[in-house]
């Protein structure tokens, strides 16, 4: 409605032509760097080392294919029978009898979206390697350098980092932290290196954590956060039933199904097939936590706001943890007096699931937060000054409360 003027005079109407000074922007947009089955867009153009934005697993599969098939899965089926041939006890276990696939990007995206993730980027650094073949540092580093040209991503994740040589993995993470510092618009989510075979005692954890803190040598640690331990997920491995070997033992001797493939049992013994198939589907993929945590970042930003720390939140699609962190172990991970490289833990809580239990950056001992409220003169005069920042009602309204307390004289 036009303004009605009732008094003679000169009126100046200002019409703003510029947009608001604060523009809305996306947050928690991770980029997953690793190997994929394919890397082609709708027109057949190669997407290798080209950051590609996706919003769902359907889009991922359209451009990058699916997970690598596992050829070394083995099901062990042990039965105890009585004299009449009736089964009185049976156990079924699933394991890899040789190298598992080193490629986890597909599963990482599944975990990300299961935990509330939204738009993200995928940087394919090449096709899958043969089972047992090592990942190449230069290829993954090239993917990281390609990401530097893309402005929107705010988080960097290497789902397959733990499948690299340990020293190369930490070099790659140092390079990622350097990129975060140079561009000032992104953050690195890291994992403590874990081969999945070594962490059984607190001493093993101490060694892994020490290797992590010694390996991450970048001076830009405030641009990264680390999480521990790995996750046993409810995600299923991709496999061909014809390649799944069955080891069948009856009272300690070879049973009738021994040496067969799972597909060969399907038509002849449906009862046994159903049991073995169920056990195989319950053998979940083990993943580093970074991909799931990236989903938590996105969820918290969308539901609570960027001012809310991504902590005290339960993880979806996780059945168990590869290591149970105790209070004593967490104390050592939270803050290291020497390096100051804090590690956030994931812990199980009865009735609440597996929670992200911390939101520290690696700069847990940063000098920036030391001695900022008190001068040497204040200390000599026996004054204790505490500066408190409080967000009231809305995140844009900050009230600074400064309390000065004269300490007791000696």
Secondary structure, 3 states (H helix, E strand, C coil): CCCCCCCCCCCCCCCCCCCCCCCCCCCCCEEEEECCCCCECCCCCECCCCCEEECCHHHHHHHHCCCCCECCEEEEEEEEECCCCCEEEEEEEEEECCCCCCCCHHHHHHHHHHCCCCCEEEEECCCCCCCCCCCCHHHHHHHHHHHCCCCCCCEEECCCHHHCCHHHHHHHHHHHHHHHHHHCCCEEEEECCCCCCCCCCHHHHHHHHHHHHHHCCCCCHHHEEEEECCEEEEEECCECHHHCEEEEEECCEECCCCCCEHHHHCCCCHHHHHHHHHHHHCCEEEECCHHHHHHHHHHHHHHCCCCCCCCCEECCCEEEECCCCCHHHHHHHHCCCCCCECEEEEEEECCCEEEEECCCCCECCCHHHCCCCCCHHHHHCCEEEEEEEEECCCCCCEEEEEEEEECCCC
